[in-house]
Amino acid sequence: MGGFQLLVFAVVATIVWSAAGEPEAFHVDGAPPSKIAVVGAGIGGSATAHFLRQHFGPEVQVDVFEKGEVGGRLATVTVSNNDYESGGSIIHSLNLHMQEFVKQLGLKHRRTVAGKTAVYNGEEVILEETDWYLLDLFRLWWRYGISFIRLQMWVEEIMEKFMRIYKYQAHGYAFSSVEELLDSLGGSGFINMTRRPLSDSLLELGVSQRFIDEVIAPVMRVNYGQNVSIPAFVGAVSLAGAQNNLWSVEGGNKLVCSGLLKMANANLLKAEVRSISPISSGEALQYQLNFTTATGTGSELYDIVVLATPLQDGVGPGLQFQGFTPPSKQMPGDYHSTVATIVHGYLNTSIFGYPDPRLFPFASVLTTETPGLFFNSVASVCPVNISAGFRRKQPQEAGIYKVFSSQPLEKSQLKTLFRSYYSVQVTEWQAYPDYGSSQGLPPVELHPNLYYLNGIEWAGSAMEMSSVAAKNIALLAYHRWNKQTDMVDQSDLMHRIKTEL
């Protein structure tokens, strides 16, 4: 395991609703809910359906609405009869929910294929991984001093605190807001990290500006397409794992989503939810979902609704909230557009200073924030199914590459990056929040028994973050339905859990 590989981590206004005067959010007779709706079948929605089934039991009907493909931002594209990840592609070994999903579904970790990484500044390769671990460590120390050690200690401390969430959730505790969840894990420190730029936090730690520019910035560019001014907590999520601890699912990460829906015995409805309205019946409160399908329109009543899709203007499903008091307003903030371009061709290694492609030793190249540099990263990628005899294509051969950029690549840019190519497939994602547009953390509870999952992304966007939010909402919905207030927003949980034991 190379030193650079060890230390360049993971290349992974609130709406306020008033419940005053509203009916109670539970049935008077204490009956369980009969129907629950989840809007969105990405990893968050699929995991929510799974956890809702766990907590509410086999009798409740769970309907999942999805207008597109199951998996959402977990998706693949096909090139030459092989599938490649075009969306979320890496999972960390400490992502315990994702690990458990894969285990329960009988899926497998995809076999890893080693490859070295470099950093390019628009003119030359300034940092490169070698085959010699000690040499890599010496180079890092020589160029950056002890910045990489300070960074590693900081990330490990944050991860150690974040891991508490699994213990809290295993004991059934839930949180009514993202702030409450973060506060339970890391106190005001975690909440402040959602409001403070990553670069400021790292400089205060004693990490050098050079290290931030040449190591941290490239990782932020490949993971979030943004710079080091993103919030510190988001940056920590991005830096949360050493390269060798990353994995993905054999056959494609989206298999987790379809598997969870099946395991939850959820009814998958190929439909777009257009509006949601509160409906009072005596003392009970339900929600009417109006939706469109390929054959027409429909509506259904639900006791509990979870919205597992972004609600920001221009990103989500254009969902209308009708009949709420006070009237709803659009979620603040924007989502960041990232373009994933899958190219089958010959990489032009000469732009990286290697005129002879046979001498080019890198599987992936990250980039610094340099004016005029039109791509964030380029990497040789492996298919989602890797046979025992698979080998990564050599640079002089035609291979499959994934290029991340902020804008679709022009033909001239493709010709700069590739000597020639057979095919180009472009996927433009509203992939994660534009953290520069953040106006605080969105709410989890929009209204009694109406929940919003994707607010967690404004603290950190990753498959595991969505899975943590899914478990939290399932627990919260269960406790709210059964009026178990002692299981929500409790302080000093580590002490509570110890005394329970």
Rosetta blueprint (number, residue, H / E / L):
1 M L
2 G L
3 G H
4 F H
5 Q H
6 L H
7 L H
8 V L
9 F L
10 A L
11 V L
12 V L
13 A L
14 T L
15 I L
16 V L
17 W L
18 S L
19 A L
20 A L
21 G L
22 E L
23 P L
24 E L
25 A L
26 F L
27 H L
28 V L
29 D L
30 G L
31 A L
32 P L
33 P L
34 S L
35 K E
36 I E
37 A E
38 V E
39 V E
40 G L
41 A L
42 G E
43 I H
44 G H
45 G H
46 S H
47 A H
48 T H
49 A H
50 H H
51 F H
52 L H
53 R H
54 Q H
55 H H
56 F H
57 G L
58 P L
59 E L
60 V L
61 Q E
62 V E
63 D E
64 V E
65 F E
66 E L
67 K L
68 G L
69 E L
70 V L
71 G E
72 G L
73 R L
74 L L
75 A L
76 T E
77 V E
78 T E
79 V E
80 S L
81 N L
82 N E
83 D E
84 Y E
85 E E
86 S L
87 G L
88 G L
89 S L
90 I L
91 I E
92 H E
93 S L
94 L L
95 N L
96 L H
97 H H
98 M H
99 Q H
100 E H
101 F H
102 V H
103 K H
104 Q H
105 L H
106 G L
107 L L
108 K L
109 H E
110 R L
111 R L
112 T L
113 V L
114 A L
115 G L
116 K E
117 T E
118 A E
119 V E
120 Y E
121 N L
122 G L
123 E L
124 E L
125 V E
126 I E
127 L E
128 E E
129 E L
130 T L
131 D L
132 W L
133 Y H
134 L H
135 L H
136 D H
137 L H
138 F H
139 R H
140 L H
141 W H
142 W H
143 R H
144 Y H
145 G L
146 I L
147 S H
148 F H
149 I H
150 R H
151 L H
152 Q H
153 M H
154 W H
155 V H
156 E H
157 E H
158 I H
159 M H
160 E H
161 K H
162 F H
163 M L
164 R H
165 I H
166 Y H
167 K H
168 Y H
169 Q H
170 A H
171 H L
172 G L
173 Y L
174 A E
175 F L
176 S L
177 S L
178 V H
179 E H
180 E H
181 L H
182 L H
183 D H
184 S H
185 L H
186 G H
187 G H
188 S H
189 G H
190 F H
191 I H
192 N H
193 M H
194 T L
195 R L
196 R L
197 P E
198 L H
199 S H
200 D H
201 S H
202 L H
203 L H
204 E H
205 L H
206 G L
207 V L
208 S L
209 Q H
210 R H
211 F H
212 I H
213 D H
214 E H
215 V H
216 I H
217 A H
218 P H
219 V H
220 M H
221 R H
222 V H
223 N H
224 Y H
225 G L
226 Q L
227 N L
228 V L
229 S L
230 I L
231 P E
232 A H
233 F H
234 V H
235 G H
236 A H
237 V H
238 S H
239 L L
240 A L
241 G L
242 A L
243 Q H
244 N H
245 N H
246 L E
247 W E
248 S L
249 V E
250 E L
251 G L
252 G L
253 N L
254 K H
255 L H
256 V H
257 C H
258 S H
259 G H
260 L H
261 L H
262 K H
263 M H
264 A L
265 N L
266 A L
267 N E
268 L E
269 L E
270 K L
271 A L
272 E E
273 V E
274 R E
275 S E
276 I E
277 S E
278 P E
279 I E
280 S E
281 S E
282 G L
283 E L
284 A E
285 L E
286 Q E
287 Y E
288 Q E
289 L E
290 N E
291 F E
292 T E
293 T E
294 A L
295 T L
296 G E
297 T E
298 G E
299 S E
300 E E
301 L E
302 Y E
303 D L
304 I E
305 V E
306 V E
307 L E
308 A L
309 T L
310 P L
311 L L
312 Q E
313 D L
314 G L
315 V L
316 G L
317 P L
318 G L
319 L L
320 Q E
321 F E
322 Q L
323 G L
324 F L
325 T L
326 P L
327 P L
328 S L
329 K L
330 Q L
331 M E
332 P L
333 G L
334 D L
335 Y E
336 H E
337 S E
338 T E
339 V E
340 A E
341 T E
342 I E
343 V E
344 H E
345 G E
346 Y E
347 L E
348 N L
349 T H
350 S H
351 I H
352 F H
353 G L
354 Y L
355 P L
356 D L
357 P H
358 R H
359 L H
360 F L
361 P L
362 F E
363 A E
364 S E
365 V E
366 L E
367 T E
368 T L
369 E L
370 T L
371 P L
372 G L
373 L L
374 F L
375 F L
376 N L
377 S E
378 V E
379 A E
380 S E
381 V L
382 C L
383 P L
384 V L
385 N L
386 I L
387 S L
388 A L
389 G L
390 F L
391 R L
392 R L
393 K L
394 Q L
395 P L
396 Q L
397 E L
398 A L
399 G E
400 I E
401 Y E
402 K E
403 V E
404 F E
405 S E
406 S L
407 Q L
408 P L
409 L L
410 E L
411 K H
412 S H
413 Q H
414 L H
415 K H
416 T H
417 L H
418 F E
419 R E
420 S E
421 Y E
422 Y E
423 S E
424 V E
425 Q E
426 V E
427 T E
428 E E
429 W E
430 Q E
431 A E
432 Y E
433 P E
434 D L
435 Y H
436 G H
437 S H
438 S L
439 Q L
440 G L
441 L L
442 P L
443 P L
444 V L
445 E E
446 L E
447 H E
448 P L
449 N L
450 L E
451 Y E
452 Y E
453 L L
454 N H
455 G H
456 I H
457 E H
458 W H
459 A L
460 G L
461 S L
462 A L
463 M H
464 E H
465 M H
466 S H
467 S H
468 V H
469 A H
470 A H
471 K H
472 N H
473 I H
474 A H
475 L H
476 L H
477 A H
478 Y H
479 H H
480 R H
481 W H
482 N L
483 K L
484 Q L
485 T H
486 D H
487 M H
488 V E
489 D L
490 Q L
491 S L
492 D L
493 L H
494 M H
495 H H
496 R H
497 I H
498 K H
499 T H
500 E H
501 L L
